[in-house]
Amino acid sequence: MELLRDYIVVGFGIAGLCFCEHLERNSKSFIVFDDDSQQSSWVAGGMYNPVILKRFTLAWNAVSQQEFALPFYRSLEAKLNESFLVPLKVYRKFASIEEQNLWFEAMDKPQMDQFMSSKILQNENPHVKASYGFGQLEGVGRLKVRNLITAYRKRLEAMNSFVFEQFDFDQLQFQDNVVSYKGYKAKQIVFATGYGLKSNPLFKELPLQGTKGELVLIEAADLKLEAILKAGVFLLPLGDDRYYVGATYNWNDKTNKPSEKAKKELLSKLDKLIDGPYKVIDHIAGIRPTVIDRRPLVGRHLEIQNAYVLNGMGTRGVLVAPTLSKQLYEYIEEGSALDLEIDVQRFYNKA
Ligand SMILES: Cc1cc2nc3c(=O)[nH]c(=O)nc-3n(C[C@H](O)[C@H](O)[C@H](O)COP(=O)(O)OP(=O)(O)OC[C@H]3O[C@@H](n4cnc5c(N)ncnc54)[C@H](O)[C@@H]3O)c2cc1C
């Protein structure tokens, strides 16, 4: 007789991965399907930073999300015997004295002083253009998302718990509280397919918007940056004189294909930030799963009791995915309530 697993998980970006980790922590059996059709987690710069650097405000629930996310990723480092977290400072370039003043005003807001330093840094790097200096953020950094996905996926493959294929919705059946897909059977199914949600007949009506983002990878031997620089673009040091330059926001194009227009935009902003030679090594793109009301999409299908969605990680998947996947797990297994802000029910109610 075919094995009855606890879960089928469709999608193995950062959201699917974090959900699988909660399943493993709770000794649940599962099988994952992914076809690499969406690239958001794969191309992400991986920054974690609770502060919105345009307005000097905190992102939604970001402090508690970070408090949960960092130990969560550290435990994955121990489990997979590889390092994924890279603590880095962020230097926010000031464009004027007014911006310096706004920085100091923002420091008085609750919880901001744990990230924002009160000292204005003068620019000492001859290859950086920053005559008004920088504000410095601490307690922030980067998750090597690609390395984490690769390592976790390898582990699942070794356990025969990962299937590389496009999920075929025509083969999916629900009967007597059991989900059947091809030869597989499970008690529950969770879709964590990022922008791929658009082709899921069960959840495609949800208002996932999708925002394309592009990055270029450069090599700049003279730059010698050890912090993330943020101005019109961010410049993220990866080691070996390589940096990501990002990112763009495009609400119309829904392909994963890098565009000349975005590359030009990024390089023209980069030229305003640095002096000196650099070489473009790569150019990548993905669709961020953003939602009309800027909140995630988590919860149960309106009619099918064992079909769930974990989506809408938006622009901050690294910080939000560990908490949201835990909330979904506890909702399914322990009957905990979901925050109304994230529950997909908010859209069903409007229908
Ligand atoms: C350029 C760029 C830079 C970014 N930088 C950052 C950053 O610095 N920090 C940060 O926190 N966030 C960043 N983000 C946002 C972050 O990437 C997202 O919030 C996050 O990756 C979303 O994860 P996800 O798992 O929901 O979706 P995805 O990563 O899109 O994963 C969905 C998975 O589902 C699979 N899938 C889809 N449909 C099917 C199907 N039918 N069958 C099988 N598999 C399927 C896909 O192949 C994919 O692996 C960035 C995004 C972009 C595009």
The ligand as an ORCA input file, in Angstrom:
! r2SCAN-3c Opt
* xyz 0 1
  C      16.234     40.864     -7.093
  C      15.647     40.475     -5.765
  C      16.327     40.809     -4.613
  C      15.792     40.466     -3.367
  N      16.499     40.765     -2.248
  C      16.037     40.381     -1.038
  C      16.795     40.606      0.126
  O      17.907     41.136      0.076
  N      16.273     40.211      1.326
  C      15.047     39.591      1.410
  O      14.619     39.261      2.524
  N      14.306     39.366      0.305
  C      14.768     39.740     -0.904
  N      14.020     39.513     -2.019
  C      12.658     38.966     -1.844
  C      12.717     37.474     -1.584
  O      13.473     36.918     -2.594
  C      11.307     36.871     -1.527
  O      10.586     37.455     -0.469
  C      11.359     35.354     -1.295
  O      12.396     34.771     -2.010
  C      10.079     34.665     -1.681
  O      10.241     33.304     -1.392
  P       9.162     32.215     -1.786
  O       9.698     30.902     -1.312
  O       7.822     32.625     -1.337
  O       9.110     32.232     -3.393
  P      10.144     31.701     -4.477
  O      11.530     31.934     -4.079
  O       9.672     32.233     -5.779
  O       9.950     30.124     -4.431
  C       8.851     29.483     -4.994
  C       9.305     28.097     -5.438
  O       8.165     27.387     -5.949
  C       8.542     26.690     -7.116
  N       7.343     26.499     -7.955
  C       6.491     27.464     -8.404
  N       5.497     26.889     -9.143
  C       5.741     25.542     -9.151
  C       5.086     24.419     -9.734
  N       3.950     24.515    -10.454
  N       5.633     23.191     -9.561
  C       6.767     23.025     -8.833
  N       7.413     24.067     -8.239
  C       6.912     25.298     -8.409
  C       9.580     27.602     -7.771
  O      10.408     26.897     -8.646
  C      10.323     28.162     -6.554
  O      11.437     27.365     -6.219
  C      14.535     39.805     -3.289
  C      13.872     39.446     -4.450
  C      14.421     39.770     -5.690
  C      13.697     39.348     -6.933
*
